């Protein structure tokens, strides 16, 4: 009996459930399809990373004696879709059964729902066991809750997994050491030298393909040096734990011009595509803590990102799709300006982030949330446009992780389903946590008038124009009390100048 086992491009793990019982004679299908490159026009580097990782994974499977049917994007017979390629593989191999691991994205799961009838064979869709929390476990936890709070979910996950636990209690007596992880970067602090990875023949072929087929997509392919194989990914994980993790916690919110990675792991792309299992990342970090090689604030912060935030966001996505995508509780309608694609803006903090993402398809979480995301929130950009931008530009972005982060965390578009308040901030936050403001045309200290930082104007304009939705939120009481004490003429001036800035934004354009 032949089993066709379909492995998606974000399931590059030998431990994926669809391969758990693979037997002699089974065939693994992998395919590069045009539909997945153009449902949004992904960053060139994102496409290259995933195709290179897929091809290296296929080579690893073949080296283990596993039969792989790999369809490249430039195969003349390539149908361009998952459904079309599965259909062709069924015709080629005449399998008795098709086995897949559930996809991460709603649209692909809906596509698979029709395959049993379409292909007239048994189709088995298995749970994705790389995640530590099942859909059922999350739904049970969330049942009856009007608001979902990651912190309480995270504590349950700590108990379930045993990470950083001493019996029934958290290590060193606290669940969360986030208050120790907000230090600005001192001038004398230097990040460790980060490893780079050479381009072999397999990756070179992918880079040539992407350059030819996707030359008009956003982003750059120059200096491509990210891990694309299991061996390289493990090396990168070990480097992070040994060299960067000890200082990651303290400086994880800091930003420095010209140094986009600092102490960040840069592992999210590798975890999300399957080259690194989230458990082994947590295991290595906890091992460093137990051996005294990394402090609790760093290790707890890293593990929280994985078993707390990553699992929580996935749970929110599957619990609230498909309607969640259209959330827009603040009725934000403004289009993204052109400089989100060109990087041509006098706001140096944004320019730095846009230039970095064009080159690397990556920004760290504070750049995404408190610089770019904060600007999107304050300006009132359309949530669907913001979702698409985040999905396009980041190499670790898939809809299940991108959408809840944008809708709920960045834009408060779900009205506070899991964020207790909007993450809105004036220029003071960026000035405190970065050196961006020193090279900017605007002054973070100037509130109105010539040279005033737009973040200062936009912050109070956002608070004023969203008063109907936000006043009454307990975490916004002090903010509205401050607004109430402000001179009325000053508020009018701020709002007038904010409106002038918004109206002067370059009109949204195609990318």
ABEGO torsion letter per residue (X at the ends): XBBBBBBBAAABBAABAAAAABBBGBBBBBBBBAAAAAABBBBAAAAAAAAAAAAAAAAAAAAAGBBBBBBBAABAABAGBAAAAAAAAAAAAGBABBBBBBBABAAAAAAAAAAAAAAGBBBBBBBBAABABBAAAAAAAABGBABBBAAAAAAAAAAAAGBGBBEABBBGGBABAAAAAABBBBAABBBBBBBBBBBBAAAAAAAAAAAAAAAABBEBABGBABBABAAAAAAAAAAAAAAAAAAAAAAAABBBBGBAAEABAGAAAAAAAGABBAAAAAAAAAAAAAAGABBAAAAAAAAAAAABAAAAAAAAAAAAOAAAAABBAAGBABBBBAAAAAGBBABAAAAAAAAAAAAAGBBBAAAAAAAAAAAAAAAGBBAAAAAAAAAAABAABBAAAAAAAAAAAAAGAAGGAABABBBBBBAAAAAAABAAAAABABBAABABEBGBBAAAAAAAAAAAAAAAAABGBAAAAAAAAAAAABBAAAAAAAAAAAAAAAAABBBBBBX
